[in-house]
Structure formats: C-alpha cells, structure tokens
Amino acid sequence: MKAGTVAAALALLCVSVPASAGVFADDLSRCLVAQTSDKDKAALVRWMFATVSLNPDVADISSMGDDDRNKINRAMGALVQRLVTQSCREQTTVAVKNEGGGVFAISFQVLGQVAAQSMLAHPSVSKGAGAFTQYFDKKAFEELGLPTQ
C-alpha cells in the first residue's frame, strides 16, 4: 500500500463522494469509528478544517500559520498510521486484499462524517449554523408557506 493512496483517500474526506461499500470496507469503517476517541475525532476535524482552509476561496478567513498546519498534519499522520497499521490492521489487510485500495476512500469518508457530525452537534456550532437566517426576507418565505424560525 502506498502512502499516496491513504493521502488521496483522506483528501476525499473533505468532499462528499458517492461510494459503494463492500462488506470489507464496511468492516474497516466500523473499526475506524470504534477505534477513534473524541480527541481523535477532533484531530480529524482540525485536519479537515486546515486542509479546506488552503482553498483560495476561504483562505482569507483562516489565519493558520505553517507551524500550526504542520502540527495538525503530524497529528493526523500519527492517527492514520495508528488506525491502519495497529488498531484496524486486520480489517485493513482483509479489505485491501478483497476490495482494493479504494476501501480507504470509503472507510475514511465514513470516519470523517462521524467526526464532523460530533463536532457539528456542539451547541455553539448549531447556534452559529442558523445565524444566517436573521438576514432572510421573512415575508418572501412566508409567501411560500415556509417557516422562518
């Protein structure tokens, strides 16, 4: 297995990719989720944020420096290595043998979704997510019979 395969799969965490998981990818996904702590999930979300913030369309709203980005990448590297080579070694081996390297895209996408859901569930994030609705033209929504609250 090449490190580039894992890196490419991790990059897919930042996008929603329709994927068809086989039984072995499902097993690997379950293992990855089961073997990550809340701290691990936070490290994953931090990496996702740091990676997405490299896009020029959003770079102006992140002031992350290279030292911080390197620290986040180092933590992510250690997490992925532990999951793939230790915690979920058996599931990784069987999944790659039976379904190929594409299992990483599927399995790590599942892990990324679980991690993001736990971060998005925080009350301050939930409150912030709805902040844009204060700028709605409520009358326009009401005319369609849609709630504005």
C-alpha distance (Angstrom), angle and dihedral (degrees) to the residues before:
residue distance angle dihedral
M1 . . .
K2 3.76 . .
A3 3.80 122.4 .
G4 3.81 87.2 -130.8
T5 3.80 90.1 63.4
V6 3.79 91.2 56.5
A7 3.82 91.9 43.3
A8 3.80 91.5 51.2
A9 3.79 90.2 49.1
L10 3.78 91.0 50.7
A11 3.79 90.7 50.3
L12 3.79 86.9 58.4
L13 3.79 88.6 62.7
C14 3.76 86.7 78.0
V15 3.79 93.5 59.6
S16 3.75 134.8 47.3
V17 3.77 108.6 -113.0
P18 3.77 121.5 -179.0
A19 3.75 104.7 -123.7
S20 3.75 135.4 179.7
A21 3.76 109.5 -144.8
G22 3.75 123.4 -155.5
V23 3.77 124.5 -149.0
F24 3.81 92.4 -91.9
A25 3.81 93.9 49.4
D26 3.80 87.2 49.4
D27 3.80 90.0 52.9
L28 3.80 90.9 49.0
S29 3.82 90.9 47.6
R30 3.79 91.6 51.9
C31 3.78 91.0 48.9
L32 3.81 93.4 48.7
V33 3.80 91.3 51.0
A34 3.81 93.3 44.7
Q35 3.80 93.1 48.3
T36 3.81 97.0 51.0
S37 3.77 121.2 88.8
D38 3.78 124.5 -150.7
K39 3.81 86.6 -99.1
D40 3.83 89.6 53.7
K41 3.80 91.0 49.3
A42 3.80 90.3 50.8
A43 3.83 89.5 51.3
L44 3.80 89.1 51.6
V45 3.80 93.0 50.2
R46 3.82 90.1 46.9
W47 3.81 88.7 53.7
M48 3.80 91.5 48.1
F49 3.81 90.3 50.6
A50 3.81 92.7 46.6
T51 3.79 91.0 49.4
V52 3.79 96.1 46.9
S53 3.81 90.1 47.2
L54 3.81 88.2 66.7
N55 3.79 89.8 71.9
P56 3.82 108.4 103.1
D57 3.81 90.4 -133.3
V58 3.82 90.9 66.9
A59 3.79 103.3 20.0
D60 3.80 91.2 100.6
I61 3.81 91.8 65.2
S62 3.80 95.4 53.8
S63 3.76 123.6 68.0
M64 3.78 95.6 -173.0
G65 3.77 113.5 149.6
D66 3.78 128.1 -146.9
D67 3.82 92.4 -103.0
D68 3.81 91.7 55.7
R69 3.80 91.8 44.6
N70 3.82 91.0 50.1
K71 3.81 90.7 50.0
I72 3.81 90.6 51.3
N73 3.83 92.0 46.5
R74 3.81 90.6 49.1
A75 3.82 91.0 52.0
M76 3.80 91.1 47.4
G77 3.79 91.9 48.9
A78 3.79 90.9 52.3
L79 3.80 92.0 47.1
V80 3.80 94.8 50.0
Q81 3.78 92.8 44.2
R82 3.81 91.5 50.9
L83 3.80 92.6 47.6
V84 3.81 96.7 45.7
T85 3.80 100.9 37.2
Q86 3.80 101.7 32.0
S87 3.80 121.3 10.1
C88 3.82 96.3 38.4
R89 3.80 99.3 19.2
E90 3.81 95.5 127.8
Q91 3.81 94.1 46.5
T92 3.82 90.6 46.1
T93 3.79 93.1 51.1
V94 3.80 94.2 47.1
A95 3.82 93.8 43.6
V96 3.81 94.7 49.7
K97 3.82 91.3 44.8
N98 3.80 93.1 50.9
E99 3.80 104.2 30.4
G100 3.80 106.2 19.8
G101 3.79 133.2 -126.4
G102 3.79 92.1 -47.7
V103 3.79 88.7 81.8
F104 3.79 88.4 81.2
A105 3.79 93.1 62.0
I106 3.79 90.7 50.4
S107 3.79 99.0 40.6
F108 3.78 97.8 43.0
Q109 3.80 90.3 45.6
V110 3.80 88.1 58.0
L111 3.80 90.5 48.6
G112 3.81 90.8 47.9
Q113 3.79 91.4 51.4
V114 3.80 91.8 50.0
A115 3.81 91.5 48.2
A116 3.80 93.0 47.0
Q117 3.81 92.1 48.2
S118 3.78 91.4 54.3
M119 3.81 91.4 49.9
L120 3.81 93.1 44.8
A121 3.79 90.7 51.4
H122 3.81 91.5 67.0
P123 3.83 109.2 114.0
S124 3.81 94.6 -125.1
V125 3.81 90.9 52.8
S126 3.80 92.1 47.1
K127 3.80 90.2 50.9
G128 3.79 92.4 46.7
A129 3.80 92.2 48.2
G130 3.77 90.7 63.6
A131 3.81 96.5 44.5
F132 3.81 93.0 98.8
T133 3.81 91.4 64.9
Q134 3.79 90.0 75.4
Y135 3.81 86.4 74.4
F136 3.81 95.2 55.7
D137 3.75 121.3 117.4
K138 3.78 90.9 -122.5
K139 3.79 92.8 -165.0
A140 3.82 91.2 59.2
F141 3.80 90.1 54.1
E142 3.79 93.5 44.5
E143 3.82 90.1 52.6
L144 3.81 87.0 60.3
G145 3.79 91.1 48.4
L146 3.79 91.3 -111.7
P147 3.80 123.7 140.7
T148 3.79 117.4 -114.3
Q149 3.78 97.3 -161.3
